[in-house]
Amino acid sequence: MNNYAQVYAASMRDPEAFWLAAAETVDWIVPPTRALDDSAAPLYRWYPDATANTCWNAVDRHVTAGRGDQLAIIHDSPITGSTQKITYADLLTRVATLAGALRDRGIVKGDRVLIYMPMVPEALVAMLACARLGAIHSVVFGGFAAHELAVRIDDATPKCILTASCGIEPGRVIPYKPLLDGAIAQARHKPEFTVIWQRPQHPAQLTDGQDLDWFGFQAGATPAECVAVAATDPLYILYTSGTTGQPKGVIRPTGGHMVSLLWTMKNIYQAGVGDVFWAASDVGWVVGHSYICYGPLLAGCTTVVFEGKPVGTPDAGAYWRVIQDHKVKALFTAPTALRAIRRVDPTGLEISKYDLSSMDTLYLAGERADPDTIQWAQMQLEKPVIDHWWQTETGYAIAANPLGIESLPVKLGSPTVAMPGYRVEILDEGGHSVGPDTLGAIAIKLPLPPGTLPGLWNADARFQKSYLAHFPGYYETGDAGKIDADGYIYVMSRTDDVINVAGHRLSTGAMEEVLTRHPDVAECAVIGIGDRLKGQCPLGLLCLNFGVTRPEAEIEAECIALVRQEIGPVAAFKHCLVVQRLPKTRSGKVLRATMAAIADGKPWKMPATIDDPAVLDEIGEKIAGRGQPND
């Protein structure tokens, strides 16, 4: 099989054979004799009779193969002005020692360990140490508010918490200990102990009987060996936002996780032994799990752990400097990072200062990549720019351009085609498949492929209600979009962001795509707000490129005209506002639903994952200053 169509067809025709063959890339303790267990459908399990250990596959086997001197982790921290390089042999020593110390304190297979860390190598060491013991880790983004952390403590009931004394952001230090203490005080469940890695920028005052020093805790520990874990056992729990306010604990199964990530590292990212792979994300997000920690290390790559920002640490050249300094082959980042860079450096002056010859490809994911941003990156970098689409729940790409198999033609606005194992369909509100180029709900025919969520932590009923009930026989992605006649998928917006204007279902993503074509617009968001006549009407929020001095009203009028010209009067696009910033989560997703609630004067709750809460106040003042658009 040497082209995408053949590979994809094989995964559809005989998934059992396809995924058993893919599983040969894993070092199994007990190899699988079968791939799929569908006896409890619609709850599926992959490799039900196999056992393995993720840490062995990510660390030990590379040392055993004689590659112990190869770099496993490069920690680049412009925040602290430091760089650290860790070989696979050194990583093995650190992981086995921490695992031994945890084992000595009673951590065994199946126990939960919560990890609350900044972007430091110790975060990866902690994850791998848990995997080594068969303990289930749950990483929570460092600096999360105490209440949100308490909710996760109560749900996962961890036996211990691994943390650091602080996180460091541009211009400020965030002490973690007060947040952690507040969370434990609020939580019903109390962990038995906490282990704290002291950072010199803000050491924490340890509490006797509760807190242990990271290094003192490990002193004298006997390194732990890898524990055999069932392929169906959870490797980790990762919490994602829930509509009820109660986060959903996505489970990642051990065996399918390794198989799927190894498949993607080769067939999507073209990355293997010795390649330097950089996912510019955070370990608190699914990208950090899949492509900072596990994917690159499983494949024998060198992974970059970056403690910085796309702009401001110290400038808009931060990403390009990292690529040059560490000979990065592939960069994976969110479109919002590129938009931030472009806004400050629209002509690519900073890019021209660095040698990017090591870099083969730029990969984008995490939100919709608008064509204008892709074209800017293509022009400035002169490298392939590949959009792909996936979710916390899936753990890797649903749709992508599989460069390791075949480089398919790029269609701007599309993350290309479905990956093996994903039978993607567009459904109408009644659950019926629709024709090409018709907007609808994006759903995936069950079963999902290996490595995707088999359920939610201790919440099978909620899993079925959230993902499987609306369209029986399908996984509901929550995204809206279309598929063209060539099978290219277009993810236009979340289902909630499809607005109904006088009976017409319209995608806010399509309007945003038009707005980004305006030469003065760096990034934008379109939200649906209540309208007494039409039900809903769109409101455009625009962030301008740095240095633009033209009157805001003039630019707003031009943007309104542009949307009406490209989409037509049916969009009823009559309102635009220039704002300084858009409210986003720390992973870069724009908080559209929250802004819509503010615009409509409805009650809303400050999102736990918001990067800067002050932005919502600024948005509210801007809307109030112009009057309600639906008046």
N, C-alpha and C positions, 0 to 999 in steps of 0.2 A: 504494500500500500504506500504509494508515494505522492498522493495528493489529498487535499482536504476532503473532497467529495467521497473518496473511497474510505477514508478513515471514519468519517462521520457515519456513512452508511453501514459500516461494519459494527459500530457501536449501537446502532438502532436495530440491526438485523439479529445480532446474537450478543446481547450485552454480557451474558455469562462468560462467553469465551473472550470477549474484548477485555473485560476488567480482570479476568484471571491472568491474561497475558501481561496486562499493565502491572499487575501485582508482583511480577518477577523482578522488578527493580528494588524491592524491599528485602532486607535481611530478616526473614521470619524465624522465630523460634519453632513454631509449628506452622508450616505453610498451609494456606487455604486449599481445600479440595473443591470448594464451591464458592461462588461469588455472592449471590443474592438470596437472602431469606425473606420470602414474602408471606410467610405463614400467618403474620398478624397484620396484613395489609388493612388500612393504608399506612401502618407503621412498618417501615422496612429496615432491615439490617444487612450490612455488607460484611462478607468474610466471616460468617458466624462460627466457623470451627478453627480459626487461626489465632495464634498468639505472637506477640512481638514486643519490642520496646522502642519507643520513639527516640529516646536519648541515645541508645546504642546506634541507631541509624543516622542520627544527626552529628554525633561526635566520635564515639568509640571506633566505629568501623573505618573512619578516615585515618585515625591513628594506627589502627591495626594494619591498614593497607600501606603504611609507610609515609603518610603525608602529615605526620605530627608537626613538622616545622612550617607547614603552610599557614598563612594567616587565616583565622576563622572570623575574627571581629576587628574592625577598625572603628574606634570611638573618636569622632571628630566633634569637638565642643567649642565653637567660637564664643559661646556664652562664658566659658571659664578660661578660654585661651589655651586649651590643652588637647593633645592627641594621644591616644593609647592604642597599641596594637597587641592582639592576643592570638597566639597560635592555637591550632587544634589540640596540641599536647597540653598547653597551659590551660585551655578551656576545660579539657577533661579533668585535670587536677582540681580546678576550682569547683566544677559541678559535682564531682564525686565526693569532695570534702564537705560541701554544703549539704549534699544528700545524706552523707553519713551523720552529720550533726543533727539533721532533722529526724533521721531514723532513731538516733539515740534519745531524742526527746519524745519518741512515741508516734511519729508520723509513719503511717503504713499505707499500703495500696487501698485506694478508695476514699481516704481522708481528703478533705478540701483544705487548700492553702490559698489565702488571699494575698495578692501581690499588688502593692501600692507604691509604684516607683517612678522616678523621672527617666529620661532617656540616657541611661548609663548601662554599661555592660552587665552590671550586677542584676539588672532586670532579666536579661536573657539567661544568666546563670541560674537565677531563681526558677524560671520556667523549666529549664532543662533538668534541674535537680528534682523538681516535682515529678517530671516525666520519668526520671530514672527510677523513682520509688513506686511509680504507679499511682501517686497522689494526684488529685484533680486540682489544677490551679485555676484561679479566677483573677485575671489582671484587671485592676480598676485604674483608670487614668489618674496619674499623680496630680494631686491638688483638687480632686473632686470634693464637693461640699460634704460636710459631715453627715447631713441627713441622707443624701443619696448613697454615701458609703455605708451608712447604717442599714439601709434597705437591702443592700447587697450582702452585708454580713448576715442579716436575718434569713435571707433566702438560701445562701450557700452554706451557712453554718460552718465556717472554717475552724479548724483546730488551732491554726496559728496564722499570723499575718507577717509578711516580710515587707519592709518598707525602708525608706531613707529619711534622714532628718529634714531634708528640704528639697524643693525643686527650685530651679533658677530660670527666670524669664528675663528678657531684656529690661534692664533697669530696676529689677526687683527680685527679692528672694521670697519664696513661699514656704514658710515652716509647715511641715506635714504633721508633726507631733500633736499640735493642738487640734487639728482636723481629725486625726485618728482617735485621739482621746475623746473628743466630742461624739464621734460616731459610735465608739464602744459604749459610751455612757447611754446613748439613745437606744442602742440595739438590745433586743431581748436576748439574743444569743451572745455569749461572751467567749471569745477565743481564749485558749489556755495560756498563750504567750505571744509576744511580738518580738521580732528581730529587727534591729535598726542599724542601717549602714550610715555612719556618721560622715556628713560632708563638712569640710572645713569652713565653708561659707556660712553655715549656721548649725553647729552641733546641737543636738537635742538633750534635754535633761531627762535621763532615764528613770523610770519608776521601778523601785525595788519590787521584786516578786512578779512583775509583769513584763518588763522590757529587758531584752538581752542585746549586748553589743554584737554586731555582725561578725567581727573577727574573734572576739573573745568566746563567743558561742561555738565557733568552729575549732578552737584550739584543742588539739589532742584527739580530734574525731578520726575514726577509721573510715577511709573512703568506702563508699557504698558501691556495690555492684548493681547492674541493671536487673530489674524485677520483670518477670514475664507478665504481660498484660493481655487480656482478651482484645481482639481487634474491635469488638463491639463496645468495649468499655470507654467511658469518656476520657479524653486527654485533658480537656479544659471546659470551663463554662465561661461564656462571654456575654455580658448583659447588653441588650439593645433596648432602645426606648419602646415602651408600650403605650397604646392609646389610653389605657386606664390610669396611667401614671405609675403603675407597677412595672418595673423593667422585666423584660423576658430573658431568661437565662438560656441562651443558645448552647446546645451541647455539640462538641466536636468529637466524633468517634476516632479512636486511635488508628485502626488499620486503614480505613478508607481515606483518612487525612493524609497519611504518608503516600499512598498510591496516587491520589489526585495531585498533590503538590509536586511530586517527582515528575508526573506526566506534564504538568504545566511548565515547570522549569525548563524542560527540554523542548517541548512542542510549541509553547507560546513565547517564552522569553529567550530561548536559545542560549541558556546559561548552564554551565557545567563546572567541572572540577577546575579550581584555580581562577575562575572568572570573578571579577569584583561586581557585586550586585548591590544596588542601593535603592531601597524603598524609603522615600522621604516622608515617613509617617510617624506614628507613635505606637509603642507597644500596647497602649490601652485600646487600640482599635484593631479590627480584624486584619487590616493590611499589615500591622505590626506583627501579629501572630503568624500570618501566612508567609510574609515576604521580607520581614526583618529577621525574625527568629527561625522558623522551621523550614520554609522552602529552600532558602539559600544554603543552610547548613546540611539539610538532607542531601542536596545536590553536590556538596563539596565545594561550594563557592566561598568567597570572602564577603561577608555582609557588612555594610556600613551602618553604624548607629550614630545618627546626627542629632546633636543637641543645639539647635539653632532655628532660625526662621529664614524663609526665602528672601525677605528684605529686612534690613535693620541689624543684621549680625555679621558684618557691620553695614553691608550695603546690598544692592540688588545683584551683586556678582557672587553671593555666597554659594549658590548651587554650582556655578561653573568652576569656582575655585576648588570645591570638593572633588568634582569630576577630574580636574587636572591633577590635583595632588595625589589622588589615590588610584588613578587609572581606572575609573569606573567604566564598565562596559554598558550597563543598562541602568537607566534612571526611571523609577516609577514614582509618580507624584500625582497630586490632584490638580485639575484645571484651575482651581482657585489660586494655587500657588503661582502658576504661570501668569494669571491675570494680575496678581499683586506685583510680580516682577515687571510685567509689561507696562503697568500703570506708572511705575517709577522710571523705567528705562525703555520707552517705546521704540527707540531706534536700535536697541541691542548693543549699545556702546560697551556695557560691561561684559557682554558675551565675547566681544572681539578681543578682550584682554587676556583670554585664557586659551590654552591648548586643549581642545576637546576631541583630539584624534582617537583617544581610546574608546570613546562612546559610539556604540552602534545604533541604539534606538532609545527613544523616549516613549514611555508608556503612561497613559493617563487613565484614571479611574476615580471613583468616589462620588462623582456627580456628573451631570451631563456636560460633555465637552463641546462647546459651541464651535461651529466651523471657523469663525473669525480667529479664535484663540489657537486652534490647530494650524491654520494658515500662517499666523504670525510666527509660531514656533518652527514650522517647516522652513519658512524663509530665513529666519535668524540663525537657526542651528544647522540647516542643510543636512538634516538627519531624518529618517523615518519617524513619524509621530503617530503612535498607535493608540487609539481609544479602545477601551474594553469595559464591559459592564458586569458587575457582580454585586453581591450583598453579604452582610455579616452572616446571614443564614447559610449561604452556600459556601463561603470560605474561599472561593476562587471563581474564575470567570465563567459566567453563563454564556456570554457572547464575546468573541475576540477575533483577532486576525492571527491565525496560528503560523507565525513566521518560521517555526522549526519544522513545519510540514510543507507549507506552501505560502508564499506571500500573495495574498489576494488583493485585488484592486481596492483602494481606499475610497469610500464614499463619505464625504464630509457630513457629519451629523449622525453617523451610524457607527456603533462599535463592531460592525461587520456581522459575522454569522454565529449561529449556535455552536457551542463546543460539544464534543462527543458526550453522549448520555443525556443531553438536554433536548427534549422535544418541545420546542417553544411554539406556542400558538397565541393568536389574538382572539379574545372572546368578547362578545357583546354582553349587555347586562343580563341576558337570559342564559349565558353560558354556552352560546353557540359560536363556532369558529366563523370569522369574517374573512372577506377576500383581501387581496393585496391592497396596500396603501389605504386601509381603513383603520381609523383610530379606535382602539378598544383597550381592554385590560390585558396585560401580558401575563400569561399563565404557562406553567410547565407541566406536561403530562407526567403523572407518576409511573414508576418510581423515579425519584431524583437519583443522580449518579453517586458513586462513593465519595465520602468526605463531606457531604452536605449534612445539614442537621437532621438527625433521626427523631428529634423531639426537643422539648424544653425541659429544663431541670425540674424534676418533680411536678410536672404540669402537662401530662399527656392530653388532658381534656382541653386545656387552653391552647396547646399546639394545634389540635384539630380545629378548634373554633377559629383561631387566628389565621390559619394558612390553608386548611383543607375543606372547610365546610361550605364556603361560598360557591365554589365550582367543584362539585364532587368528581374525584378522579384526577384532579389537578392541584398543583401547588400554586397559590395565588401570590404573585410577587409584590403586589401593591403598587406596581408601576403601570403607566399607560403608554401606549405607543402603537407602532404599526410594523408590518413586514412587507417589503416590496416584492416584486415578481421574481427577483433574483435570490430571495431568501435573506436579504440584509435586514437586520433588526434596527428599528429606530426607537429609542427610549426617550419619550418626550417630556415626561414629568411623572411625579407620583400621582396615583389615581385621585387623591384628594385635590391635586392641583389642576385637574381637568375641570374647567368652569363651564357653567351652563348659562349662556347669554341668550335670553329670549328663545329657549328651546334648542339652541345650537350648542353642541359639545365642542369646546375649543381647548387646545393645549396651550398652557402658559409658556411651555418650553418653546413652542413655535414662535411666539411673540418675542421672547427673549432672544431667539436666534436672529430675528430681524433687527432688534435694537442694538445688538453688538456690532452690527455693520456700520453704525454711525461712527465717523472717525473720532469723535470726541468722547465716546463712551468706552470706559475701561471694563466695567462689568455692570450687570443689572439684575433685577428680579421683577417678575410680574406676579401679582397676587390677585385673586378674585375677591371682590368686596360686595356687600349687599346693595342691591338696587331695587327700589320699590316697583319700578316698571318692568325691568328686564330680568329680575331675579338676581343676577350677578353682572358686574362689569369689571373689566380689568383695570388695575392701577400699576403703572410702571414706575419703578424706583431706579434711578440712574446714578452710578458713580463715574465721575469724569476722570480722564487722564490728568496727571499732574501737569501744571503749566497752562491749562485751558483757562482763558480769561474772558471768553465771550459771555454775554448775558445768559443766565440760566433759562429764562423764559424763552429765549430764542431757540436754544437747544431742545428744550422740552417740546416746543411746537414742531420742530423738524422731526423729532422722534415719533410724535403722534402721526404726522403725515406719512412717515415711512411705513409704519405698521398698517395704516389704512390703505396705503398703496399696495403693499405686498400681500396682506391677508384679506383686505376688503372691509367694507363698512359693517359686515356681519360681526366683526370682532368688537364693535362699539368701543374702540380704543380711543378715549378722549382725555385721559388724565395721566400726566407724568410728573414726577418730582425728582429734582436733583438732590441727592443726599451725600454726605461725606463718606459714609461707610454702610455696609450691609451687615446685619446681625448674623453671625455664623456660629456653628458648633466648632469645637476645637479640631475637628476633622475636616472643617471647611465647608460644611453643608449650610446653605442659607435657610434661615428659620422663617419660611414663608407663612406657615400656618399661624405662627405667633404674630407676625406683622398683620396678617389679615384680621385677626381678633382685635388688635389695637385699632386698626382702621375702622372696624365696625362697632367699636365701643363695647365689645364683649369682654367678659372676665377672661383673664389669661394668667398662666403661671410661669414664672421665670424658669426657662429650661435649665436643667442641671448641667448640660454640656456646653452652655454658651461661652464663647471666648471672652467677650467683653460686655457685661450687662448694660453699661452706659449707652451702648449703641441703640438699644430699644427705646430709651428715653429720648434720644435725639430724633429717632424716627417718629415717635409719638408727637413731639413738639413740631416737627416739620408738617405732619399731616394736619395737626390742630391749627397751625398758622395759616394754612391754605384753605381751611374749612373742610368738612367731610366731602370727599369726592362724590358720594352718592346723594348729596343734598340737591 
